[in-house]
Every structure is written in structure tokens, then in C-alpha cells.
Amino acid sequence: LYFSAQGGILFFYHIKDLQYEMKICVDILKPISSLIFSPDYTVLLLVTDEGTVYAYKPAHSGEAVKLLETCSSCFLAADFLTPGDKYCVSVTISGEVQVWFLEDGTCLSKLNLDIEVHV
């Protein structure tokens, strides 16, 4: 079980039977608004309240790598485009939908919905 706290810390709970172990995976120092696993569960996207997207690879237990940072409006949500884990789609509060190449953070396409988006 992965979850985040207000301070930007990603936690992992390993639960087996009635026993559990908690581990701090990474601290990105920014509040995390959502966590999204890639379809093959190898990459976990961490979306912050400030509009930054990080990638964390649980198998490597390393640091989270900053992938994307919005400049016009904060990300409201992001998710992987399947199949694979090379592309993601995001939407900002201002209604801009973007497709990203995650390897280098290149924005491949944008569409403005001309409406404010809410969850």
C-alpha cells in the first residue's frame, strides 16, 4: 500500500496477515495531490499541488525524478497513456489537456477546453 502525507512524503506499507511494516520511500518536500501507477506497476507518478509531476520506481527504491512542471496552471490530474509507460496525459485547473513524452518531459500536444476543471 502506497500513500502520501501532507508534507510530500511517500510511504509504503507492506501488509502480510496481521503484520505490517512501514517504510518512507521518498520525500519530495511538496504536498502530493495524487498517485498513479503505470499499467505494468513499474512507475508511480506523484502529482503535486504545485503542478509538478515526479516519477518513482518502487523496484529501484531511489529518489523521485522530476518529469514535468507546468508554468501556466497547476496540474489537476495526470495519468499514463496505455499501452506502456512512455506517455502521460494531464489536465490543468484552467482546462488545458496535454500529452507528454515522459522520457524527456516534452509536451507533444495541447488542447484547451476553455473551461475551468474541477474534480
C-alpha positions as CSV (number, residue, x, y, z in Angstrom):
1,L,0.0,0.0,0.0
2,Y,1.4,3.4,-1.1
3,F,0.2,6.7,0.3
4,S,1.3,10.2,0.8
5,A,1.2,12.7,3.7
6,Q,0.7,16.4,3.5
7,G,4.4,17.2,3.7
8,G,5.2,15.4,0.4
9,I,6.4,12.1,1.9
10,L,5.6,8.9,0.0
11,F,5.0,5.9,2.4
12,F,4.9,2.2,1.7
13,Y,3.0,-0.2,4.0
14,H,3.9,-3.9,3.5
15,I,1.0,-5.8,4.9
16,K,1.0,-9.6,5.4
17,D,-1.6,-11.3,7.5
18,L,-2.0,-9.3,10.7
19,Q,1.6,-7.8,10.5
20,Y,2.7,-4.7,8.7
21,E,5.9,-2.7,8.1
22,M,6.0,0.9,7.2
23,K,8.8,2.4,5.1
24,I,9.4,6.0,4.0
25,C,10.2,5.8,0.2
26,V,10.9,9.4,-0.7
27,D,10.3,13.0,0.4
28,I,9.7,15.5,-2.4
29,L,9.0,18.3,0.0
30,K,5.8,19.4,-1.8
31,P,2.2,18.3,-1.0
32,I,1.2,15.3,-3.2
33,S,-2.3,15.5,-4.7
34,S,-2.4,12.2,-6.4
35,L,-0.5,8.9,-7.0
36,I,-0.9,7.0,-10.3
37,F,0.7,3.6,-11.2
38,S,1.8,2.8,-14.7
39,P,-0.2,-0.1,-16.3
40,D,2.7,-2.5,-15.6
41,Y,3.2,-1.2,-12.0
42,T,6.8,-0.3,-12.5
43,V,6.5,3.5,-12.3
44,L,4.5,5.6,-9.8
45,L,3.6,9.2,-10.8
46,L,3.5,11.7,-8.0
47,V,1.4,14.8,-8.9
48,T,1.9,17.8,-6.5
49,D,-0.4,20.6,-5.6
50,E,2.0,23.0,-7.2
51,G,1.8,21.4,-10.7
52,T,4.9,19.2,-10.8
53,V,4.9,15.5,-11.7
54,Y,7.6,13.1,-10.4
55,A,8.3,9.5,-11.2
56,Y,9.2,7.0,-8.6
57,K,10.3,3.4,-9.4
58,P,9.4,1.2,-6.5
59,A,11.7,-1.7,-7.6
60,H,14.7,0.7,-7.6
61,S,13.8,2.4,-4.2
62,G,15.6,5.5,-5.3
63,E,14.7,9.2,-5.4
64,A,11.7,10.6,-7.3
65,V,12.7,12.1,-10.6
66,K,11.0,15.4,-11.7
67,L,9.4,14.8,-15.0
68,L,7.1,17.7,-15.7
69,E,6.5,21.2,-14.3
70,T,3.6,23.3,-15.5
71,C,4.1,27.0,-16.0
72,S,0.6,28.3,-16.8
73,S,-1.6,26.5,-14.3
74,C,-1.4,23.7,-11.7
75,F,-2.0,20.1,-12.8
76,L,-5.3,18.8,-11.5
77,A,-4.6,15.2,-12.6
78,A,-2.3,13.1,-14.7
79,D,-2.4,9.5,-15.9
80,F,-0.4,7.2,-18.2
81,L,-1.5,6.6,-21.8
82,T,-1.6,2.9,-22.4
83,P,-0.1,0.6,-23.5
84,G,3.2,1.2,-21.8
85,D,4.6,3.9,-19.6
86,K,6.2,6.3,-22.1
87,Y,3.4,8.9,-22.4
88,C,1.0,10.6,-20.0
89,V,-1.9,12.9,-20.3
90,S,-2.5,15.8,-17.8
91,V,-5.2,18.3,-17.3
92,T,-4.7,21.7,-15.5
93,I,-7.2,23.6,-13.5
94,S,-7.5,26.1,-16.3
95,G,-8.7,23.3,-18.7
96,E,-5.6,22.6,-20.7
97,V,-5.2,19.0,-21.6
98,Q,-1.6,18.0,-22.5
99,V,0.1,14.8,-23.8
100,W,3.7,14.4,-22.6
101,F,6.7,12.2,-23.5
102,L,7.9,11.1,-20.1
103,E,11.5,10.3,-21.1
104,D,12.5,13.9,-21.5
105,G,9.3,15.9,-20.5
106,T,8.5,17.1,-24.0
107,C,4.9,18.3,-24.4
108,L,3.7,16.6,-27.6
109,S,0.2,18.0,-27.8
110,K,-2.2,20.5,-26.1
111,L,-5.9,21.1,-26.2
112,N,-7.6,24.0,-24.4
113,L,-11.1,23.1,-23.2
114,D,-11.8,26.8,-22.5
115,I,-13.4,25.9,-19.2
116,E,-12.1,25.6,-15.6
117,V,-11.8,22.0,-14.5
118,H,-12.7,20.6,-11.1
119,V,-12.5,17.1,-9.5
